[in-house]
Amino acid sequence: MAKSDPSAKSWPTNPESPAMPPSSWAKRTGFRPKFSGETNASDSGQITSTAGTPPPPPPAQVQGKLKQPDNSVDLEAGRSRPLETANGEAVAVGAKDRTKEKEKEQAPSVIKRRESDGVKNAGANGPMGNRRVVNTEASGNADVLPHSAIDDDGFMSRNHHMKYELRDSPGLVPIGFYGVQHFLSILGSLILIPLVIVPAMGGTYEDTAMVVSTVLFISGVTTLLHMFFGSRLPLIQGPSFVYLAPALAIIHSPEFLGLNGNNFKHIMKELQGAIIIASAFQALLGYSGLMTIFLRLINPVIVAPTIAAVGLSFYSYGFPRVGNCIEIGVVQIILVIIFSLYLRKISILGHRVFLIYAVPLGLLITWAVAFLLTEVGLYSYDGCDPNIPTSNTISDHCRSHVARVKSCRIDTSHALRSSPWFRFPYPLQWGVPVFNWKMVLVMCFVSIIASVDSVGSYHASSLLVASKPPTPGIVGRGIGLEGIASILAGLWGTGTGSTTLTENVHTIAVTKMGSRRAVGLGAFVMIVLSFIGKVGGFIASIPEVIVAALLCFMWAMLTALGLSNLRYSEAGSSRNIIIVGLSLFFSLSVPAYFQQYGISPNSYSSVPSYFQPYIVASHGPIRTKFGGLNYVLNTLFSLHMVVAFLVAMILDNTVPGSRQERGVYVWSESETARREPTIYNDYKLPFGAGKLFRWVKWVGI
């Protein structure tokens, strides 16, 4: 355009903002840092002009053209900078064409779901036109959540490489396959806790089989309840590792140490009473609306060390138990590592079977090896009587030999052969629960930790499968439903509460299956399997060493999943680094002080060394004249996750930091959820329940 044209407008200059003082590394490399909240003119989409250069074309000519992406990495935020165009929207190169091709390949069910949301022909300016497109070409083979996809409302876009999203219905056969696959991939979290706590309570193989069947039944029922009336996200409910440490602490309470014989039913009734009252408190927390207030204090910097401390807290149990039968335990660990890491990219019929089924495959192979070695007589008792308690065994050889053989051998004669073919779990099957106020207080605090764990799972899974994160009311609704689910677990007697399993997020990312219909059908299959007594008997026959080896992997995975929540904050921030570091260190050091205080080498020789950290209530440093208060405080401060939660909660909410730096969870607004069909259809209650109870806060929409 000629300069004499009166319509020509001069573009104002916009000098760059001053750069931050570079660090020593930046001085050597020439890196120009960009910290939280700081952008220069070119990064923010503004157009600059300098002397001697022609003015840029008007916006009409710029529109539709892509700006060269800035592929540099934001070291402070710990993630790649988002790709941006001249109008401020991030669009990956060629993403529009790939999106169109993908829409053509979409299943009819997906197209119908989008048409029901009013986005049949949504283009750039449609209802979903303001969402940013993720470059799935680079991340299609990765099982992680992209960090650079943030929409105009501050939400992270969901993964468009998911096979099926929240409301997709690919057909009965795919739903059944993916539903069973989802539960099998998370099988370790469902069955391993009963294999730890039942023997600790003095239960027999038959008791273990019954508890395993009960866990499968409660997991299926509560998953269906959560899918319909909870958060409505495809999250499996089950016995969480959050409840394992406090359950072991209650099992080894001073009043139970002196009991003789089979104490299983007596201790189980105490656990049931504590879980029922604590779960009622959790339901009140969710349904009363208090959870929406509590959400303001929960951030990724708090969730990360709290969940990581849950996995780290069992280091004294893991490999020391594997060492009882090293040839079986190490093989189990190596197999799971090979399947989940070295063979993770191998696909069979389009499915990464080794990555998805790493735990079940490793379990079956090792179980078969141990069974064959048992049948050929390698793990025989050599004349020692295994029925005599270890404390009453006179021979040192028999004492050590029997303990080793019991850890290695597969004894199908106990549980598998004696288990009935059909068994129906029923409430109060162990007797009437016993309510002890000091144990109730411990479990009430643990229910808060479980709620914090679930908040992180809700947020992470919603970014994978839903249109946007849920509203605070929906989160409260989910926490309230988890409280009801744990009440059911207490009535039926699973030994722990039922809550959202943290491993759900990893399973969804790996399987790329986010359909709640698939998870619902898988839950129905779990209910059917719980009626088959032989299933519980087979699981109960798994040797202790295989259980410990699998737990080593599961707890390591739980630790990593907890720390992965830091991706929603600025992981490179010195503030966050110090808070997380202090939380993790004190979560290990403070409980060690409580667990070692006042204990001598032979004080509790009847308790195995791997269970001695949980007898702190008998010798803890807090010794007031109120015995119940001593029990509660000594037990709570001996739990690693409690210390991590308290330290992180206090520091994160008192140390100054921006919202971007802290990584504050961003939830959808209720008005937005009611206005946008996609969000409303993702989270609305079924059967018109939301319309009947619209005035209730916990409805969430």
C-alpha positions as CSV (number, residue, x, y, z in Angstrom):
1,M,0.0,0.0,0.0
2,A,1.4,3.5,-0.9
3,K,2.5,5.8,1.8
4,S,0.2,8.5,0.4
5,D,-2.8,6.4,1.0
6,P,-4.8,8.2,3.7
7,S,-6.2,4.9,4.9
8,A,-2.7,3.7,5.8
9,K,-2.0,3.7,9.6
10,S,1.3,3.8,11.3
11,W,1.9,1.0,13.7
12,P,3.1,2.1,17.1
13,T,6.4,0.8,18.4
14,N,6.3,-1.4,21.4
15,P,9.8,-1.7,22.9
16,E,10.7,-5.0,24.5
17,S,10.4,-5.2,28.3
18,P,13.7,-5.4,30.1
19,A,15.1,-8.8,30.4
20,M,15.7,-10.4,33.8
21,P,19.3,-10.4,35.0
22,P,20.7,-13.6,33.6
23,S,22.1,-16.3,35.9
24,S,25.6,-17.7,35.4
25,W,24.3,-20.5,33.2
26,A,22.4,-17.9,31.1
27,K,25.5,-15.7,30.7
28,R,27.4,-18.6,29.2
29,T,24.6,-19.7,26.9
30,G,22.9,-16.4,26.1
31,F,19.6,-17.7,27.4
32,R,17.1,-14.9,28.0
33,P,14.9,-16.0,31.0
34,K,11.1,-15.6,31.0
35,F,9.6,-16.1,34.5
36,S,6.0,-16.5,35.6
37,G,3.9,-13.6,34.4
38,E,6.6,-12.0,32.3
39,T,6.3,-11.8,28.6
40,N,7.9,-9.7,25.9
41,A,6.1,-8.1,23.0
42,S,6.7,-10.9,20.6
43,D,5.8,-13.6,23.0
44,S,2.4,-12.0,23.9
45,G,1.3,-11.8,20.3
46,Q,1.9,-8.1,19.9
47,I,3.4,-6.8,16.7
48,T,6.4,-4.4,16.9
49,S,8.1,-2.3,14.2
50,T,11.5,-0.7,14.2
51,A,13.0,2.1,12.2
52,G,14.1,1.1,8.8
53,T,11.7,-1.8,8.4
54,P,8.4,-1.7,6.6
55,P,5.3,-1.8,8.8
56,P,3.7,-5.2,9.1
57,P,0.5,-6.0,7.2
58,P,-2.8,-5.2,8.9
59,P,-4.5,-7.8,11.0
60,A,-6.7,-8.9,8.1
61,Q,-3.7,-10.1,6.2
62,V,-2.1,-11.7,9.3
63,Q,-5.1,-13.7,10.2
64,G,-4.8,-17.3,9.4
65,K,-1.1,-17.3,9.1
66,L,1.0,-19.2,11.7
67,K,3.8,-17.6,13.6
68,Q,7.0,-19.5,13.9
69,P,6.7,-21.4,17.1
70,D,8.9,-20.6,20.1
71,N,10.3,-24.0,21.0
72,S,12.4,-22.8,23.9
73,V,11.8,-24.2,27.3
74,D,10.6,-22.2,30.3
75,L,13.1,-23.5,32.9
76,E,11.3,-21.8,35.8
77,A,7.9,-23.4,34.9
78,G,9.6,-26.7,34.1
79,R,7.7,-27.1,30.8
80,S,7.7,-26.0,27.2
81,R,6.3,-22.6,26.3
82,P,3.0,-22.7,24.4
83,L,2.9,-22.2,20.7
84,E,1.2,-19.0,19.7
85,T,-0.1,-17.3,16.6
86,A,-0.4,-13.6,15.8
87,N,-3.9,-13.5,17.4
88,G,-2.8,-15.1,20.6
89,E,-4.1,-18.6,20.1
90,A,-1.8,-21.6,20.1
91,V,-2.1,-23.8,17.1
92,A,0.3,-26.6,16.2
93,V,1.7,-26.8,12.7
94,G,-0.7,-28.8,10.5
95,A,-2.9,-29.5,13.5
96,K,-6.1,-28.3,11.7
97,D,-5.6,-30.8,8.9
98,R,-4.9,-33.6,11.3
99,T,-8.0,-32.7,13.3
100,K,-10.2,-32.9,10.3
101,E,-8.7,-36.3,9.3
102,K,-9.3,-37.5,12.9
103,E,-12.9,-36.3,12.9
104,K,-13.5,-38.3,9.7
105,E,-12.2,-41.4,11.4
106,Q,-14.2,-40.9,14.5
107,A,-16.7,-43.6,15.5
108,P,-20.4,-42.8,14.9
109,S,-20.9,-42.7,18.7
110,V,-18.4,-39.9,19.1
111,I,-20.0,-37.9,16.3
112,K,-23.4,-38.4,17.9
113,R,-22.1,-37.3,21.3
114,R,-20.7,-34.1,19.7
115,E,-23.9,-33.4,17.9
116,S,-25.8,-33.7,21.2
117,D,-23.6,-31.0,22.6
118,G,-24.4,-28.7,19.7
119,V,-21.0,-28.9,18.1
120,K,-21.9,-30.7,14.9
121,N,-20.3,-28.2,12.6
122,A,-18.2,-26.3,15.1
123,G,-15.4,-24.5,13.4
124,A,-13.0,-22.0,14.7
125,N,-15.7,-19.9,16.0
126,G,-18.0,-22.7,17.3
127,P,-18.6,-23.7,20.8
128,M,-15.3,-25.5,21.0
129,G,-13.5,-23.0,18.7
130,N,-11.7,-21.3,21.6
131,R,-10.0,-24.5,22.6
132,R,-6.4,-24.8,21.7
133,V,-5.2,-27.7,19.6
134,V,-2.6,-30.0,20.9
135,N,0.2,-31.2,18.7
136,T,-0.5,-34.9,19.0
137,E,2.0,-35.9,16.3
138,A,4.8,-35.5,18.8
139,S,2.9,-36.8,21.8
140,G,0.9,-39.6,20.2
141,N,3.2,-42.3,21.6
142,A,3.7,-40.6,25.0
143,D,1.6,-41.5,28.0
144,V,1.8,-38.1,29.6
145,L,-0.4,-35.0,29.7
146,P,0.7,-32.2,27.4
147,H,1.6,-29.1,29.4
148,S,1.4,-26.5,26.7
149,A,-2.3,-26.7,25.9
150,I,-4.0,-24.0,27.9
151,D,-7.2,-22.5,26.7
152,D,-8.4,-18.9,27.1
153,D,-10.1,-19.6,30.4
154,G,-6.9,-20.9,32.0
155,F,-7.8,-24.6,31.6
156,M,-5.5,-27.2,30.1
157,S,-7.0,-28.9,27.0
158,R,-7.7,-32.5,27.1
159,N,-5.7,-35.0,25.2
160,H,-7.1,-35.4,21.7
161,H,-5.2,-38.7,21.2
162,M,-7.5,-40.5,23.7
163,K,-9.2,-43.4,22.0
164,Y,-12.5,-42.8,23.8
165,E,-13.5,-39.9,26.0
166,L,-15.9,-39.6,28.9
167,R,-19.3,-40.1,27.2
168,D,-18.2,-42.2,24.2
169,S,-19.8,-45.5,23.7
170,P,-17.9,-47.6,21.1
171,G,-20.1,-50.6,21.3
172,L,-20.7,-53.5,23.6
173,V,-17.7,-55.6,22.7
174,P,-15.1,-52.8,22.9
175,I,-16.7,-51.6,26.1
176,G,-16.4,-55.0,27.7
177,F,-12.9,-55.4,26.6
178,Y,-11.7,-52.0,27.7
179,G,-13.6,-52.3,31.0
180,V,-12.0,-55.5,32.0
181,Q,-8.6,-54.2,30.8
182,H,-9.0,-51.2,33.0
183,F,-9.6,-53.2,36.1
184,L,-6.9,-55.8,35.3
185,S,-4.3,-53.0,34.8
186,I,-5.1,-51.8,38.3
187,L,-5.5,-55.2,39.8
188,G,-2.5,-54.9,42.1
189,S,-4.1,-52.0,44.0
190,L,-7.3,-54.0,44.5
191,I,-6.0,-57.3,45.9
192,L,-2.6,-56.6,47.6
193,I,-3.9,-54.7,50.6
194,P,-6.0,-57.7,51.9
195,L,-2.9,-59.9,51.4
196,V,-1.0,-57.7,53.9
197,I,-3.5,-56.8,56.6
198,V,-5.3,-60.1,57.0
199,P,-2.2,-62.2,57.9
200,A,-1.2,-59.2,60.2
201,M,-4.5,-59.7,62.0
202,G,-3.8,-63.4,62.5
203,G,-6.3,-64.4,59.7
204,T,-6.1,-67.7,57.9
205,Y,-6.0,-68.4,54.2
206,E,-9.7,-68.8,54.2
207,D,-10.1,-65.4,55.9
208,T,-7.9,-63.8,53.2
209,A,-10.0,-65.4,50.4
210,M,-13.2,-64.0,52.0
211,V,-11.8,-60.5,52.4
212,V,-10.5,-60.5,48.8
213,S,-13.9,-61.5,47.5
214,T,-15.5,-58.7,49.6
215,V,-13.0,-56.2,48.3
216,L,-13.9,-57.1,44.7
217,F,-17.6,-56.8,45.5
218,I,-17.3,-53.4,47.2
219,S,-15.0,-52.1,44.5
220,G,-17.5,-52.9,41.8
221,V,-20.5,-51.5,43.7
222,T,-18.8,-48.3,44.8
223,T,-17.3,-47.7,41.3
224,L,-20.8,-47.9,39.8
225,L,-22.1,-45.5,42.5
226,H,-19.3,-43.0,41.9
227,M,-19.8,-43.2,38.1
228,F,-23.5,-42.4,38.4
229,F,-23.8,-40.2,41.5
230,G,-20.2,-39.1,42.3
231,S,-17.8,-37.1,40.2
232,R,-19.0,-39.1,37.1
233,L,-15.4,-39.6,36.0
234,P,-14.2,-43.0,35.0
235,L,-12.4,-43.7,38.3
236,I,-12.2,-47.1,40.0
237,Q,-12.9,-47.1,43.7
238,G,-11.1,-49.5,46.0
239,P,-8.9,-50.0,49.0
240,S,-6.4,-47.1,48.9
241,F,-2.9,-47.4,50.2
242,V,-3.7,-44.2,52.2
243,Y,-5.6,-46.4,54.6
244,L,-2.9,-49.2,54.9
245,A,-0.5,-47.6,57.3
246,P,-3.2,-46.4,59.8
247,A,-4.9,-49.9,59.5
248,L,-1.5,-51.5,60.4
249,A,-1.1,-49.0,63.3
250,I,-4.6,-50.0,64.7
251,I,-3.8,-53.7,64.2
252,H,-0.7,-53.4,66.3
253,S,-2.3,-51.3,69.1
254,P,-1.2,-52.2,72.6
255,E,-4.5,-53.8,73.5
256,F,-4.2,-56.3,70.6
257,L,-0.5,-57.3,71.1
258,G,-1.3,-59.5,74.1
259,L,-4.1,-61.4,72.5
260,N,-3.6,-65.1,71.7
261,G,-5.1,-67.2,69.0
262,N,-7.0,-66.0,65.9
263,N,-7.6,-62.3,66.6
264,F,-8.8,-61.6,63.0
265,K,-12.5,-61.1,63.7
266,H,-11.9,-59.1,66.9
267,I,-9.5,-56.7,65.2
268,M,-11.6,-56.5,62.0
269,K,-14.6,-55.3,64.0
270,E,-12.5,-52.5,65.6
271,L,-11.4,-51.4,62.1
272,Q,-14.9,-51.5,60.8
273,G,-16.1,-49.2,63.6
274,A,-13.3,-46.7,63.0
275,I,-13.9,-46.7,59.2
276,I,-17.7,-46.3,59.5
277,I,-17.5,-43.1,61.7
278,A,-14.6,-41.6,59.8
279,S,-16.4,-42.2,56.5
280,A,-19.5,-40.5,57.8
281,F,-17.3,-37.5,58.6
282,Q,-15.9,-37.6,55.0
283,A,-19.5,-37.7,53.6
284,L,-20.4,-34.7,55.7
285,L,-17.3,-32.9,54.5
286,G,-18.4,-33.4,50.9
287,Y,-22.1,-33.0,51.0
288,S,-22.2,-30.0,53.4
289,G,-20.2,-27.8,51.1
290,L,-17.2,-27.6,53.4
291,M,-15.1,-29.3,50.7
292,T,-15.6,-26.4,48.4
293,I,-14.0,-24.2,51.0
294,F,-11.3,-26.7,51.7
295,L,-10.4,-26.8,48.0
296,R,-9.0,-23.3,48.3
297,L,-6.2,-24.6,50.4
298,I,-5.4,-27.7,48.3
299,N,-2.8,-27.2,45.6
300,P,-0.5,-29.4,43.6
301,V,2.4,-28.4,45.9
302,I,0.4,-30.0,48.8
303,V,-0.9,-33.0,46.9
304,A,2.5,-34.0,45.4
305,P,4.5,-34.7,48.6
306,T,1.4,-36.0,50.5
307,I,0.8,-38.8,48.0
308,A,4.5,-39.4,47.5
309,A,4.9,-39.9,51.2
310,V,2.3,-42.7,51.1
311,G,4.5,-44.7,48.8
312,L,7.7,-43.9,50.5
313,S,6.4,-44.9,53.9
314,F,6.5,-48.6,53.3
315,Y,10.2,-48.9,52.5
316,S,10.8,-50.9,55.6
317,Y,8.2,-53.5,54.5
318,G,9.0,-53.9,50.8
319,F,12.4,-55.4,50.1
320,P,13.0,-56.8,53.6
321,R,10.0,-59.1,52.8
322,V,11.4,-59.8,49.3
323,G,14.6,-60.9,51.0
324,N,12.8,-63.8,52.7
325,C,12.7,-65.6,49.3
326,I,15.1,-63.7,47.1
327,E,15.0,-66.0,44.1
328,I,11.3,-65.5,43.6
329,G,11.0,-61.9,44.8
330,V,13.7,-60.5,42.6
331,V,12.4,-62.3,39.5
332,Q,9.0,-60.8,40.1
333,I,10.5,-57.3,40.3
334,I,12.6,-57.7,37.2
335,L,9.7,-59.1,35.2
336,V,7.5,-56.1,36.1
337,I,10.3,-53.7,35.3
338,I,11.0,-55.3,31.9
339,F,7.3,-55.3,31.0
340,S,6.6,-51.7,32.1
341,L,9.8,-50.1,30.8
342,Y,11.7,-52.1,28.2
343,L,8.7,-53.6,26.4
344,R,6.3,-50.7,27.0
345,K,6.2,-49.6,23.3
346,I,5.5,-53.1,21.9
347,S,2.0,-53.3,20.6
348,I,0.0,-56.4,19.9
349,L,-3.2,-55.8,17.9
350,G,-2.9,-52.1,18.6
351,H,-2.6,-52.5,22.4
352,R,0.5,-52.1,24.5
353,V,-0.1,-55.3,26.4
354,F,3.2,-55.4,28.3
355,L,2.7,-51.8,29.6
356,I,-1.0,-52.2,30.4
357,Y,-0.7,-55.7,32.0
358,A,2.7,-55.4,33.5
359,V,1.5,-56.4,37.0
360,P,-0.9,-59.2,36.1
361,L,1.6,-60.7,33.6
362,G,4.4,-60.6,36.1
363,L,2.2,-62.0,38.8
364,L,1.0,-65.0,36.7
365,I,4.5,-65.9,35.5
366,T,6.0,-65.8,38.9
367,W,3.1,-67.6,40.5
368,A,3.5,-70.4,37.9
369,V,7.2,-70.7,38.6
370,A,6.7,-70.8,42.4
371,F,3.9,-73.4,41.9
372,L,6.2,-75.6,39.8
373,L,9.1,-75.3,42.3
374,T,6.6,-76.2,45.1
375,E,5.3,-79.2,43.3
376,V,8.8,-80.6,42.6
377,G,9.5,-80.4,46.4
378,L,12.0,-77.6,46.4
379,Y,10.0,-75.8,49.1
380,S,9.2,-78.7,51.4
381,Y,9.2,-78.3,55.1
382,D,11.9,-81.1,55.7
383,G,10.2,-82.6,58.7
384,C,9.4,-79.2,60.4
385,D,5.8,-78.7,61.5
386,P,4.4,-75.5,59.8
387,N,1.4,-75.4,62.1
388,I,3.4,-74.7,65.2
389,P,3.7,-70.9,65.9
390,T,7.1,-69.5,65.3
391,S,7.4,-68.3,68.9
392,N,6.8,-71.9,70.2
393,T,9.3,-73.5,67.8
394,I,12.4,-74.8,69.7
395,S,14.7,-75.6,66.8
396,D,16.4,-72.6,65.3
397,H,16.7,-74.4,62.0
398,C,12.9,-75.1,61.8
399,R,12.1,-71.6,62.9
400,S,14.1,-70.0,60.0
401,H,13.3,-72.7,57.5
402,V,9.5,-72.7,58.0
403,A,9.5,-68.9,57.8
404,R,11.4,-69.0,54.5
405,V,9.3,-71.8,53.0
406,K,6.0,-70.1,53.8
407,S,7.2,-67.0,52.0
408,C,8.1,-69.0,48.8
409,R,5.7,-71.9,48.4
410,I,2.3,-72.0,46.7
411,D,-0.1,-73.8,49.1
412,T,-3.2,-74.4,47.0
413,S,-4.5,-76.9,49.6
414,H,-5.3,-74.1,52.0
415,A,-7.4,-71.5,50.2
416,L,-7.9,-72.6,46.6
417,R,-9.2,-76.1,47.3
418,S,-11.1,-75.2,50.4
419,S,-12.9,-72.2,48.9
420,P,-16.5,-72.7,47.8
421,W,-17.4,-72.1,44.2
422,F,-20.1,-69.6,45.1
423,R,-20.1,-67.1,48.0
424,F,-22.1,-63.9,48.5
425,P,-20.4,-61.2,50.6
426,Y,-22.9,-59.7,53.0
427,P,-22.7,-56.8,55.5
428,L,-21.6,-57.5,59.1
429,Q,-20.2,-60.8,58.1
430,W,-17.5,-60.5,60.8
431,G,-19.9,-59.4,63.5
432,V,-21.1,-56.1,64.9
433,P,-18.5,-53.3,64.6
434,V,-16.8,-52.0,67.7
435,F,-16.4,-48.2,68.0
436,N,-13.3,-46.9,69.8
437,W,-13.1,-43.1,69.8
438,K,-9.3,-42.9,69.6
439,M,-9.2,-45.2,66.6
440,V,-12.0,-43.2,65.1
441,L,-10.1,-39.9,65.4
442,V,-7.1,-41.4,63.7
443,M,-9.2,-42.6,60.8
444,C,-11.0,-39.2,60.6
445,F,-7.7,-37.5,59.9
446,V,-6.8,-40.2,57.4
447,S,-10.1,-39.6,55.5
448,I,-9.0,-36.0,55.0
449,I,-5.7,-37.2,53.4
450,A,-7.8,-39.6,51.2
451,S,-9.9,-36.6,50.1
452,V,-6.8,-34.7,49.2
453,D,-5.6,-37.7,47.2
454,S,-8.9,-37.8,45.4
455,V,-8.9,-34.1,44.5
456,G,-5.6,-34.6,42.6
457,S,-7.1,-37.6,40.8
458,Y,-10.2,-35.7,39.9
459,H,-8.3,-32.9,38.4
460,A,-5.7,-35.0,36.5
461,S,-8.3,-37.4,35.1
462,S,-10.7,-34.7,34.0
463,L,-8.0,-33.1,31.9
464,L,-7.6,-36.4,30.1
465,V,-11.2,-37.4,29.4
466,A,-13.6,-34.5,30.0
467,S,-14.2,-31.2,28.3
468,K,-13.1,-29.2,31.4
469,P,-12.4,-29.8,35.1
470,P,-15.4,-30.3,37.4
471,T,-16.9,-27.5,39.5
472,P,-16.1,-27.3,43.2
473,G,-19.6,-28.5,43.9
474,I,-19.0,-31.6,41.7
475,V,-15.7,-32.3,43.6
476,G,-17.7,-32.0,46.9
477,R,-20.3,-34.4,45.5
478,G,-17.6,-36.9,44.6
479,I,-15.9,-36.7,48.1
480,G,-19.3,-37.1,49.7
481,L,-20.0,-40.2,47.6
482,E,-16.6,-41.6,48.6
483,G,-17.6,-41.2,52.2
484,I,-20.7,-43.3,51.5
485,A,-18.6,-45.9,49.7
486,S,-16.3,-46.2,52.6
487,I,-19.3,-46.7,54.9
488,L,-20.2,-49.6,52.8
489,A,-16.7,-50.9,53.0
490,G,-16.9,-50.6,56.7
491,L,-20.2,-52.5,56.9
492,W,-19.0,-55.3,54.7
493,G,-15.6,-55.4,56.3
494,T,-12.8,-54.9,53.8
495,G,-10.3,-53.6,56.5
496,T,-9.9,-50.2,54.8
497,G,-12.0,-47.4,53.3
498,S,-13.0,-47.3,49.7
499,T,-11.7,-44.3,47.8
500,T,-10.5,-43.2,44.4
501,L,-7.3,-45.1,43.5
502,T,-4.4,-42.8,42.5
503,E,-3.3,-45.3,39.9
504,N,-6.4,-44.4,37.8
505,V,-4.6,-41.5,36.2
506,H,-1.7,-43.6,35.0
507,T,-4.1,-46.3,33.7
508,I,-6.2,-43.8,31.8
509,A,-3.1,-42.2,30.2
510,V,-1.7,-45.6,29.2
511,T,-4.9,-47.3,27.9
512,K,-6.2,-44.0,26.4
513,M,-9.7,-45.3,27.5
514,G,-11.8,-42.7,29.3
515,S,-15.3,-44.0,28.7
516,R,-17.2,-44.3,31.9
517,R,-19.5,-46.9,30.3
518,A,-16.4,-49.2,29.9
519,V,-15.4,-48.7,33.5
520,G,-19.0,-49.4,34.6
521,L,-19.1,-52.6,32.7
522,G,-15.8,-53.6,34.2
523,A,-17.2,-52.9,37.7
524,F,-20.1,-55.2,36.9
525,V,-17.6,-57.9,36.0
526,M,-15.8,-57.4,39.3
527,I,-19.1,-57.9,41.1
528,V,-19.7,-61.2,39.3
529,L,-16.2,-62.4,40.1
530,S,-16.7,-61.6,43.7
531,F,-19.4,-64.3,43.8
532,I,-17.0,-67.0,42.6
533,G,-15.2,-68.1,45.8
534,K,-12.4,-69.8,43.8
535,V,-11.2,-66.4,42.6
536,G,-10.6,-65.2,46.1
537,G,-9.0,-68.5,46.9
538,F,-6.6,-68.2,44.0
539,I,-5.6,-64.7,45.0
540,A,-5.1,-65.8,48.6
541,S,-2.7,-68.5,47.5
542,I,-0.2,-65.9,46.3
543,P,3.0,-66.2,48.4
544,E,4.0,-63.4,50.7
545,V,7.2,-62.7,48.8
546,I,5.3,-62.1,45.5
547,V,3.0,-59.8,47.3
548,A,6.0,-57.8,48.7
549,A,7.7,-57.7,45.3
550,L,4.5,-56.3,43.6
551,L,4.1,-53.8,46.4
552,C,7.6,-52.5,45.8
553,F,6.6,-51.6,42.2
554,M,3.1,-50.3,43.2
555,W,4.5,-48.1,46.0
556,A,7.2,-46.7,43.7
557,M,4.5,-46.0,41.1
558,L,2.4,-44.3,43.7
559,T,5.4,-42.1,44.8
560,A,6.0,-41.1,41.2
561,L,2.3,-40.4,40.5
562,G,2.2,-38.2,43.6
563,L,5.2,-36.1,42.5
564,S,3.8,-35.9,38.9
565,N,1.2,-33.4,40.3
566,L,4.0,-30.8,40.3
567,R,3.5,-30.5,36.5
568,Y,0.6,-28.3,37.3
569,S,2.8,-25.9,39.1
570,E,6.2,-24.3,38.4
571,A,8.4,-27.2,39.2
572,G,11.5,-25.1,38.9
573,S,10.5,-22.5,41.4
574,S,12.8,-22.3,44.4
575,R,9.7,-21.7,46.6
576,N,8.1,-25.0,45.5
577,I,11.4,-26.9,45.5
578,I,12.0,-26.0,49.2
579,I,8.4,-26.7,50.2
580,V,8.3,-30.1,48.6
581,G,11.8,-31.0,49.8
582,L,11.0,-30.1,53.4
583,S,7.7,-31.9,53.3
584,L,9.3,-35.1,52.0
585,F,12.3,-35.0,54.4
586,F,10.3,-34.4,57.5
587,S,7.7,-37.0,56.4
588,L,10.6,-39.5,56.7
589,S,12.5,-38.0,59.7
590,V,9.7,-37.1,62.1
591,P,7.9,-40.5,61.9
592,A,11.4,-42.2,62.4
593,Y,11.8,-40.2,65.6
594,F,8.4,-41.3,66.9
595,Q,8.9,-44.9,65.8
596,Q,12.4,-45.3,67.4
597,Y,11.6,-43.4,70.6
598,G,11.9,-45.5,73.8
599,I,12.3,-48.8,72.0
600,S,15.1,-51.3,72.8
601,P,16.3,-54.1,70.5
602,N,14.3,-56.8,72.3
603,S,11.3,-54.8,73.5
604,Y,8.9,-56.2,70.9
605,S,10.6,-59.3,69.6
606,S,7.2,-61.0,69.0
607,V,6.4,-58.4,66.4
608,P,8.2,-58.8,63.0
609,S,10.7,-56.1,62.2
610,Y,8.8,-54.9,59.2
611,F,5.7,-54.2,61.4
612,Q,7.6,-52.6,64.3
613,P,7.1,-49.0,62.9
614,Y,3.4,-49.4,63.5
615,I,3.6,-50.2,67.2
616,V,4.5,-46.6,68.1
617,A,1.4,-46.1,70.2
618,S,3.0,-48.4,72.8
619,H,6.2,-46.3,73.2
620,G,5.8,-42.9,71.5
621,P,7.3,-39.7,73.0
622,I,4.0,-38.0,73.7
623,R,3.1,-39.2,77.2
624,T,0.4,-37.1,78.9
625,K,-1.9,-38.2,81.6
626,F,-4.6,-38.9,78.9
627,G,-3.9,-42.2,77.4
628,G,-6.3,-41.8,74.5
629,L,-4.7,-38.5,73.5
630,N,-1.3,-40.1,73.6
631,Y,-2.5,-42.9,71.3
632,V,-3.9,-40.5,68.7
633,L,-1.0,-38.1,68.6
634,N,1.7,-40.7,68.6
635,T,0.0,-42.7,65.9
636,L,-0.7,-39.7,63.7
637,F,2.8,-38.3,63.9
638,S,4.2,-41.7,63.1
639,L,2.4,-41.7,59.7
640,H,4.5,-40.2,56.9
641,M,1.6,-38.9,54.9
642,V,0.2,-36.9,57.8
643,V,3.5,-35.1,58.4
644,A,4.0,-34.4,54.7
645,F,0.5,-33.0,54.5
646,L,0.8,-30.8,57.5
647,V,4.2,-29.4,56.5
648,A,3.1,-28.8,52.9
649,M,-0.3,-27.3,53.9
650,I,1.2,-24.8,56.3
651,L,4.1,-23.7,54.1
652,D,2.2,-23.5,50.8
653,N,-0.6,-21.4,52.3
654,T,1.7,-19.0,54.3
655,V,4.7,-18.5,51.9
656,P,3.9,-15.8,49.3
657,G,3.7,-17.0,45.7
658,S,1.7,-16.2,42.6
659,R,-1.2,-18.4,41.4
660,Q,0.9,-19.5,38.5
661,E,3.9,-20.4,40.7
662,R,1.8,-22.3,43.2
663,G,-0.1,-24.1,40.4
664,V,-3.5,-23.5,42.1
665,Y,-6.0,-26.0,40.7
666,V,-8.5,-24.3,38.4
667,W,-12.0,-25.6,38.6
668,S,-15.0,-24.8,36.3
669,E,-17.5,-22.2,37.4
670,S,-21.1,-23.4,38.1
671,E,-22.5,-20.8,35.7
672,T,-20.2,-21.9,33.0
673,A,-21.1,-25.5,33.6
674,R,-24.8,-24.8,33.2
675,R,-24.3,-22.7,30.1
676,E,-22.0,-25.0,28.1
677,P,-23.6,-28.2,27.0
678,T,-20.3,-30.2,26.9
679,I,-19.5,-29.6,30.6
680,Y,-23.2,-30.0,31.7
681,N,-23.5,-33.4,29.9
682,D,-20.2,-34.6,31.3
683,Y,-21.1,-34.1,34.9
684,K,-24.9,-33.9,35.3
685,L,-26.6,-36.5,37.5
686,P,-28.5,-39.2,35.6
687,F,-32.2,-39.9,35.7
688,G,-33.1,-36.2,36.1
689,A,-31.8,-36.2,39.7
690,G,-29.9,-32.9,39.1
691,K,-33.2,-31.1,38.3
692,L,-34.9,-32.5,41.4
693,F,-32.1,-31.4,43.7
694,R,-30.9,-28.3,41.9
695,W,-31.2,-26.3,45.2
696,V,-28.7,-28.7,47.0
697,K,-25.1,-27.4,46.9
698,W,-23.5,-30.9,46.4
699,V,-25.3,-31.3,43.0
700,G,-22.5,-29.2,41.7
701,I,-24.2,-27.8,38.6
